[in-house]
């Protein structure tokens, strides 16, 4: 039997496009309907992840209004958020407030925690802040795409949080000091949209574009360009397109345009988990629970937990249970058997050995 249908952690009142997990057990889910006057909101929701009754649950802590802008891409560096909205990158800082800060009085004990509501209890339009424990401020906003139909599609922060890279519809890769957003360099990386970016050590950057190329850059110099048809003769060069770049790790999480979700072993690409059409429409982002102390607490006995969001407004949970292993007693029995067999073979080969 394959894995059961993934549970729904949260349902937003708008399509979801971007997802990040904070080491302290917060999920940040963002999206919206854009500037179109359809009545669909735009926002960034802060979700508290908790173990309740042996199950991972999510409850809304705070809803940040992004006005007429839908967040299409997002990166997280500590408590600073880089959000791609239309043609710009908006830099936000958030902090968790204690109940005293919220109420303004030390006499207040703050709101009583309640069990996270189920999706049916919350309803699609429920965006209330359950505890009001998140404060968000805008640090700056910088235009990062300059095409006629401008759209920032990708944003990544370096491991040391000192640089930020953006890419979008105009095909230019732009690197910025972070979080001041002072431009470091820019150059044309692709003919067409940049789909994704990965930042590596020694000023190396990997970009994937809609021009069917995946490129490795050293600053602004091209080091390597990958094309699908180079190592697969007989396959037309426009059959496949690079869609995403990924950092190395234990597991690789994938979401598809048909709504399916999979988890693979990174080094071997062995598939450990797959749910066909987990969402009813294209999966827009996925994120694993982090390797932090809080992340391990939320994992409980599972090897990994992957969250996925989609245009269907849902955030779903995909758990990878522990893989089967031999019981300790069986391993000890096998070892003892090997020792006995070895002694018997030595006794036959060398009479008088014992």
KOLVEXDREN-435176 format. One record per residue (C-alpha): residue number from 1; residue in three letters; x, y, z. Coordinates in steps of 0.5 Angstrom, whole numbers, plus 500, padded with zeros to 3 digits. Layout:
REM KOLVEXDREN-435176
NUM|ALA|X|Y|Z;
...
//
This chain:
REM KOLVEXDREN-435176
1|UNK|500|500|500;
2|UNK|502|507|498;
3|UNK|502|513|503;
4|UNK|495|515|505;
5|UNK|492|522|503;
6|UNK|496|527|506;
7|UNK|493|531|511;
8|UNK|491|539|510;
9|UNK|495|543|515;
10|UNK|492|550|513;
11|UNK|487|553|508;
12|UNK|488|560|506;
13|UNK|483|565|503;
14|UNK|488|566|497;
15|UNK|492|562|492;
16|UNK|499|560|495;
17|UNK|505|561|492;
18|UNK|511|561|497;
19|UNK|513|557|503;
20|UNK|518|558|508;
21|UNK|519|554|515;
22|UNK|523|558|521;
23|UNK|527|554|525;
24|UNK|523|556|531;
25|UNK|517|552|528;
26|UNK|513|558|524;
27|UNK|511|556|517;
28|UNK|510|563|513;
29|UNK|505|562|507;
30|UNK|504|567|502;
31|UNK|500|569|496;
32|UNK|494|572|493;
33|UNK|490|574|487;
34|UNK|494|580|485;
35|UNK|492|587|483;
36|UNK|486|584|479;
37|UNK|479|586|483;
38|UNK|476|579|484;
39|UNK|476|580|491;
40|UNK|481|575|492;
41|UNK|486|578|498;
42|UNK|494|578|498;
43|UNK|497|576|504;
44|UNK|503|573|508;
45|UNK|500|568|514;
46|UNK|505|566|520;
47|UNK|503|559|522;
48|UNK|505|556|529;
49|UNK|507|549|528;
50|UNK|505|544|534;
51|UNK|505|537|536;
52|UNK|497|536|539;
53|UNK|495|529|541;
54|UNK|501|526|537;
55|UNK|499|530|530;
56|UNK|503|536|527;
57|UNK|498|542|527;
58|UNK|498|549|524;
59|UNK|494|555|527;
60|UNK|494|562|525;
61|UNK|498|567|529;
62|UNK|498|573|524;
63|UNK|496|575|518;
64|UNK|500|581|514;
65|UNK|496|584|509;
66|UNK|501|586|502;
67|UNK|495|590|499;
68|UNK|495|589|492;
69|UNK|501|585|491;
70|UNK|501|577|491;
71|UNK|508|574|494;
72|UNK|510|570|488;
73|UNK|517|568|491;
74|UNK|520|568|498;
75|UNK|527|567|502;
76|UNK|528|567|509;
77|UNK|534|570|513;
78|UNK|533|569|521;
79|UNK|527|574|522;
80|UNK|528|578|515;
81|UNK|524|576|509;
82|UNK|525|577|502;
83|UNK|519|577|498;
84|UNK|518|578|491;
85|UNK|512|582|489;
86|UNK|510|584|482;
87|UNK|517|587|480;
88|UNK|520|589|486;
89|UNK|523|585|492;
90|UNK|520|587|499;
91|UNK|525|586|505;
92|UNK|521|585|512;
93|UNK|523|584|519;
94|UNK|518|580|524;
95|UNK|519|579|531;
96|UNK|515|575|536;
97|UNK|511|579|541;
98|UNK|510|576|548;
99|UNK|503|577|551;
100|UNK|505|583|555;
101|UNK|508|587|549;
102|UNK|501|586|545;
103|UNK|497|588|551;
104|UNK|501|594|553;
105|UNK|500|592|561;
106|UNK|504|587|565;
107|UNK|498|585|569;
108|UNK|495|582|563;
109|UNK|497|574|562;
110|UNK|495|574|554;
111|UNK|490|570|551;
112|UNK|489|563|552;
113|UNK|492|558|548;
114|UNK|487|554|544;
115|UNK|487|547|540;
116|UNK|489|549|533;
117|UNK|482|549|529;
118|UNK|481|544|523;
119|UNK|480|546|516;
120|UNK|473|545|517;
121|UNK|472|549|523;
122|UNK|477|555|520;
123|UNK|473|556|514;
124|UNK|476|559|507;
125|UNK|475|566|509;
126|UNK|478|566|517;
127|UNK|485|570|517;
128|UNK|484|572|524;
129|UNK|490|573|528;
130|UNK|489|567|534;
131|UNK|494|570|539;
132|UNK|497|577|535;
133|UNK|504|575|537;
134|UNK|508|577|531;
135|UNK|510|584|529;
136|UNK|512|586|522;
137|UNK|515|592|519;
138|UNK|518|594|512;
139|UNK|525|595|512;
140|UNK|525|597|504;
141|UNK|523|595|497;
142|UNK|527|595|491;
143|UNK|525|594|484;
144|UNK|528|588|481;
145|UNK|525|586|475;
146|UNK|525|591|469;
147|UNK|521|587|463;
148|UNK|515|590|460;
149|UNK|511|584|464;
150|UNK|515|585|470;
151|UNK|515|580|475;
152|UNK|520|577|480;
153|UNK|520|570|480;
154|UNK|526|567|484;
155|UNK|530|570|490;
156|UNK|535|567|495;
157|UNK|539|569|501;
158|UNK|546|566|501;
159|UNK|548|561|507;
160|UNK|551|567|511;
161|UNK|546|572|510;
162|UNK|550|577|507;
163|UNK|548|577|499;
164|UNK|541|576|496;
165|UNK|540|574|489;
166|UNK|534|575|485;
167|UNK|531|573|478;
168|UNK|525|574|474;
169|UNK|522|575|467;
170|UNK|527|580|464;
171|UNK|532|574|465;
172|UNK|537|578|469;
173|UNK|541|576|475;
174|UNK|542|581|480;
175|UNK|546|580|486;
176|UNK|545|585|492;
177|UNK|548|586|499;
178|UNK|543|584|504;
179|UNK|539|587|508;
180|UNK|541|594|505;
181|UNK|539|592|498;
182|UNK|545|595|495;
183|UNK|546|592|488;
184|UNK|553|588|487;
185|UNK|552|586|480;
186|UNK|547|585|475;
187|UNK|548|581|468;
188|UNK|544|578|463;
189|UNK|543|570|465;
190|UNK|538|567|460;
191|UNK|534|569|454;
192|UNK|527|569|458;
193|UNK|525|568|465;
194|UNK|529|566|471;
195|UNK|525|560|474;
196|UNK|530|559|480;
197|UNK|537|560|483;
198|UNK|541|557|488;
199|UNK|547|560|491;
200|UNK|554|557|493;
201|UNK|560|558|496;
202|UNK|566|562|493;
203|UNK|561|567|489;
204|UNK|558|561|485;
205|UNK|551|562|483;
206|UNK|546|557|479;
207|UNK|540|559|475;
208|UNK|535|555|471;
209|UNK|531|559|466;
210|UNK|525|558|461;
211|UNK|530|558|455;
212|UNK|532|550|457;
213|UNK|539|552|460;
214|UNK|541|551|467;
215|UNK|548|555|468;
216|UNK|553|556|473;
217|UNK|556|562|474;
218|UNK|563|565|478;
219|UNK|561|572|479;
220|UNK|558|574|472;
221|UNK|563|569|468;
222|UNK|559|563|465;
223|UNK|563|557|468;
224|UNK|558|551|465;
225|UNK|551|551|461;
226|UNK|547|545|462;
227|UNK|542|543|456;
228|UNK|538|537|456;
229|UNK|539|534|449;
230|UNK|547|534|450;
231|UNK|547|527|454;
232|UNK|541|524|451;
233|UNK|541|523|444;
234|UNK|535|522|440;
235|UNK|531|527|445;
236|UNK|529|534|442;
237|UNK|532|539|445;
238|UNK|525|543|447;
239|UNK|522|537|450;
240|UNK|524|538|457;
241|UNK|526|545|461;
242|UNK|530|546|468;
243|UNK|525|548|473;
244|UNK|528|549|479;
245|UNK|535|549|483;
246|UNK|536|545|490;
247|UNK|541|545|495;
248|UNK|544|538|497;
249|UNK|541|535|503;
250|UNK|539|528|506;
251|UNK|532|528|502;
252|UNK|529|532|496;
253|UNK|522|534|496;
254|UNK|518|535|489;
255|UNK|512|538|487;
256|UNK|509|537|480;
257|UNK|504|541|476;
258|UNK|499|536|476;
259|UNK|499|537|484;
260|UNK|503|530|486;
261|UNK|508|530|491;
262|UNK|514|526|492;
263|UNK|520|525|497;
264|UNK|527|522|494;
265|UNK|534|520|497;
266|UNK|538|526|495;
267|UNK|544|522|493;
268|UNK|541|516|490;
269|UNK|534|519|488;
270|UNK|531|513|491;
271|UNK|524|515|491;
272|UNK|521|514|499;
273|UNK|514|517|498;
274|UNK|509|519|493;
275|UNK|502|521|493;
276|UNK|499|523|486;
277|UNK|495|529|485;
278|UNK|496|531|493;
279|UNK|493|538|491;
280|UNK|488|539|486;
281|UNK|492|543|482;
282|UNK|500|545|481;
283|UNK|504|545|487;
284|UNK|508|552|487;
285|UNK|513|551|493;
286|UNK|515|545|498;
287|UNK|519|546|504;
288|UNK|522|541|510;
289|UNK|522|542|517;
290|UNK|529|544|519;
291|UNK|534|541|522;
292|UNK|533|545|529;
293|UNK|532|543|536;
294|UNK|524|545|535;
295|UNK|524|542|528;
296|UNK|526|535|531;
297|UNK|521|536|536;
298|UNK|516|537|531;
299|UNK|518|531|527;
300|UNK|517|526|533;
301|UNK|518|519|531;
302|UNK|518|521|523;
303|UNK|525|521|519;
304|UNK|522|528|515;
305|UNK|516|532|514;
306|UNK|515|536|508;
307|UNK|510|542|507;
308|UNK|507|543|500;
309|UNK|503|549|498;
310|UNK|499|550|491;
311|UNK|494|554|488;
312|UNK|488|551|491;
313|UNK|490|555|497;
314|UNK|492|549|501;
315|UNK|498|547|505;
316|UNK|499|540|506;
317|UNK|503|535|510;
318|UNK|507|529|508;
319|UNK|510|525|513;
320|UNK|516|520|512;
321|UNK|516|515|517;
322|UNK|522|511|520;
323|UNK|524|506|515;
324|UNK|524|499|517;
325|UNK|530|496|520;
326|UNK|533|490|523;
327|UNK|531|489|531;
328|UNK|537|489|535;
329|UNK|536|482|538;
330|UNK|536|479|531;
331|UNK|542|483|529;
332|UNK|546|480|536;
333|UNK|543|473|534;
334|UNK|546|474|527;
335|UNK|553|476|530;
336|UNK|553|470|535;
337|UNK|551|465|529;
338|UNK|557|468|525;
339|UNK|562|467|531;
340|UNK|560|460|532;
341|UNK|560|458|524;
342|UNK|567|461|524;
343|UNK|569|457|530;
344|UNK|567|451|527;
345|UNK|570|452|520;
346|UNK|577|454|524;
347|UNK|576|447|528;
348|UNK|575|443|521;
349|UNK|581|446|518;
350|UNK|586|446|524;
351|UNK|584|440|528;
352|UNK|586|442|535;
353|UNK|585|449|534;
354|UNK|581|449|541;
//
